[in-house]
Amino acid sequence: MKPTLVVLAAGIGNRYGGLKQVDAFGPGGETIIDYSVFDAVRAGFGRVVFVIRRSIEKDFRAAFLSRLEGRVDVRLAYQEIEDLPAGFAVPDGRVKPWGTTHAVLAAAPEVGEPFAAINADDFYGRGAYSVMAEFLGAAESNEARYALVGYRLDRTLSEHGSVARGVCDVGPDGRLAGIVERLGVARAGERISARGEDGREIRLEPEAVVSMNFWGFTPSFFGQARTEFEAFLKSSSDPLRSEIYIPIVVNNLIRSGQAEVRVLESADAWFGVTYREDKPRVMAEIRALVESGAYPVRLWA
């Protein structure tokens, strides 16, 4: 059974200043999502599930579904703030989404096989899909053995502002021991540092492995994530703003012995568009890949 790709595309993109999921980056007007789907299909993924908001469905269908029709099985899933487990309601005044764990749960009705979950606005490179497809191809649907594609920290930074990065603790056996979320990560000369909760600088190693939210799961993750999400809703100290992200759930599952996570490596570069000023660099990177023959000039021609 071929694995499924779940694309988390419901984000608003506040820092970027627009709906970057449908913005053009390739020479033929391709979006980053186009390259993600192209790489996934040639790596052996058989279905793509886009997690979106209903308010962007019209634009999303116009941007993607017509040109993907006949190339891959495409499904839509919807992440809305009101979609909560029985017995829970949206707190008065809450407008923020619930986070990436909630987004993955939105895809559950469309997924019955091992799957990868990615951000819509990150370019992961062909190699990431190849190593993940190989891992998921050998996975058993009822096993809590998951994977993460890791990247070098110094290759994931923006020149136009600080970023948040999940710094991975990887054991000698290649298994993930945990992820620490670092905020305010930026380069200052030869140094890379983050901002601690007390405002003090935390030095980070350039070669540190970080998560860019490229995960591989089996369907067993849905039940575990649902349990974690319900616990979060019951205990959240900030019901109007707090979110539950995939690394939070993964950390809890690792610590409790409910799952193991293998860290996979890809030789390809990652790049993304946290800020609008990042766009020219990303376009140049894609252009170089096209010129090298890694991608056709017109991706879906």
N, C-alpha and C positions, 0 to 999 in steps of 0.2 A: 504494500500500500504506500502510495506516495505521500510525503508529508505536506502539510498546509502552511502557508505563510499568512500570519495575521499582522496587518498593518494598522498601527495605532494612529489614526488620522483625524481625531476629533479635537485636537488642541487648537487653540485660537492663535498662538504665536504672538503674544503681546510685545515682547522685546523686538521681534522682527518687524512689526508694524504692518501686518497684513496676513492674508491667507496663503502662507508659503507652500501649502500642500499642492496648490494648482499653479504656482509660479514656474516660468520656463527657465531652464538652466542649460539644456543641450542645444547644439547647433540646429536641430530640426524642431525646436520648441519643446523638447522633452522636459518633463519634470523629474525631480529626484525619485519620485515614486515610480516613474516609468523605468528608470534604470534598476531600481530594486526588483520590480516584477520581472524584467528581462533577465537579470542575473539569477533570480530564483527559478524561473522556468528552465533555463539551460542547466541549472544544477540538479533538476529533478523534482522540484515541487510541483504538485498537481492541482492545487487550488489556492486562491487568494481570497482572504476575507478582509474587507476594509471596515474598520470601526470608525464611524463618523457620527456627527450630529445631524438630526433631521433638517436643521436650518441650513446646512450646506449641501444637502443632497442634490439639489438641482445643478449647482455649479460642479459638483463632484462627478455626477453622471456625464455632464457635457465634456468635462476635462479628460475622463478616463475610460468609461465603460464602452463607448462606441469603438474605440481603437483596440481595446483588449478583447472584444467579442470574437470568439472563435480561436483565440490563442491560448486561453487558459480559463478554467472554471472560476468565475468571479461571483462572490456573494457580498452583500452588505449587512452589517450589523450596526446597531444604534446604541450609543452611549448617551443617556440623558440623566440629569441629576435626580429625577424622580424615580429612576429604576433602582429600587432598594428591596432587600429581602422582606418577607412578610413580617409585620410587627414593627417596622421602622418607617419613619416619615422624615421628610426634609425639614430641618430646623428653620424657623422663621428667620428670614434675612440671609439665608445661605444662597450664594450665587456661584461659588467656585465648584468645579467638578470634583469628583472624589479621588482622582488619581489613576495611575496606570494599572493597578490591580483591578479596579472597577472596570477599566476599559477592556482588559483581557476577559473578564467575566462576561462582558456584553457579547463576546464572540462565541461563547460556549455552545449555543444552539446550532451553530454552523460548523462545529469542529468535532469529529469523532475519531481522530487519528493523531499521532505525534505532530507537533506544530512548532514553528518558530514565531516569535513576536518581536516586532521591530518598530522603531519610530518612523514616521512618515517623512521626516525632514532630514534624515541622516543618510549619507552615501557610505555604505559599508564596504564596497568592493566585492568583486566576483568570488575571491577566495573564501570570504566569510560564508557565503551561501553554500559553497562546495563542501566545506568542512562540517557545516551544520547539517546539510542534507545527508552526508555520510553517517553522522552520529544518529540522527533521527531515523534513518533507514534501518538501523539495528536495534532501535528502542522497542520495548514492549509497552503496550498501551496502559497496563496496570502497574507499571513500575515507577517509583518516584526517583528516577535517575535522570537528571536534567543537565543542561549545558549552557554555557555563556561564552560568547566570542569576546576575548579581551584585546585591548589595544594599548600601546605605549602612551603614557600620559602626554609626553612632549609633542606627540603628533596629533593631539586632539584639542589644542588651544585656539582661541580666537585672538586676533591682533586688535580687536575693537572693543574689548571689555572682558570682564571676568566671567567665569562659568562655574557651574557646579559639576563635580565629578565624583563618581562612586569608585573609591580606591579599593582594589581587591587584595585580600590576604590569600595568597595561593600557596598551598602546601607543596612539598617536594614531589608528591604523587600527582600533581596537576589538578587537585581538587580544590574547590573554593572553600575557604574556612570562614569567610565573612566579607562584608563590604562596609566601608565607612564613608558616609557622605561628607564630602568636603565642599565648602562654599567659598566664593570669592577667589577661585583658583585663577591665577594669572602669572605671566612671565614678567620678571623684572630683571633685565640684563641677562645674566647667566642663571639666575635663580628662578625656580618655580615655587610659589608659595600659595597657601590657602589662608583664609581668615577663620580663626577659632571662635568659639562661642563667646569668649571673653574679649574678642577683638585682637588678640595677639596673633602674630604671624606663625604659621606652621610650615616648615620647609618640606617639600615633597621631592622625591627622586624622579628625574626625567624618565627613567625606564620603568617606573611603577606601572603595574597593569591596572587599567581602569575599565569599568563597564560603560558601554555606550548604548545599553538597552537592546542588545541583540541576544535574545534568550531562546532556548530550546526546551520544550516541555512535552510531556505526555498528557493525555486527558485526565490523569489522576490529579494534576495540578488544580483543576477547576474546583474540586471538592475541598482541597486544602485552602485554596485562595478564598473560597466562600466562607469557610470557618474563620479565617483570619479577618476577613472584611467585617463579619458580624461582630467579632470581638472588638475591632476598631470602633465600630459605630457605638458600641456600649460604653467604651472607656475613653473616648476622645476628650481631651481637655480643652479643645478649641473647636466646637461643633460647627462654627461658621467658616473656618479657614483650613483646618487640617485635612491632609490627603494621605492616602495609603499607597505607597509606591511598590513596585515589584521587588526591589531589593529589600524592603522591610519584611515582606512575606518570606522571601528566600532566606534571609538571615534567621528568622524565627524557625523555619523548617530545618535548617542545618543545625542550629543549636539544640533543637529538641530531638534530633536524630531521625526526623521524618523524611529527609531527602538528602541526596548527595548531588553535587553539581560539579561537572567537569569543565575546566577552563580550556577552551579551544583557541588556537592561534591562527591568524591569517597574515600572510605577508603583504596583503594589499593595504593601501592607505585608507583611512577614514577621513572624511571631511563633512562639515555640516554648516548650517546657516543660522546660528543663534541670533546674529544681528544682521540687519539689512546690508551693512557695509561688508559682510562676508561674501555676498553674492558674486562680485567680480572674481574673487579668488577661486570660488567653487566652479564658476563657469570656465575659468582658465584650466583648472585641473581636469575637468571633463573633456574640454577641447583637446588637451594633450593626450588623453586616453584614446579619444577617437582617432587622432592622427597616428597613434602608435598601432592602430588596428584592433584594439581591445573591444571597441564597439563600432557598429556601422554609423555612418553620418546621419542617416535617417533610421532611427532605432526600429520602427515597426514597418518599414517599407517592405 
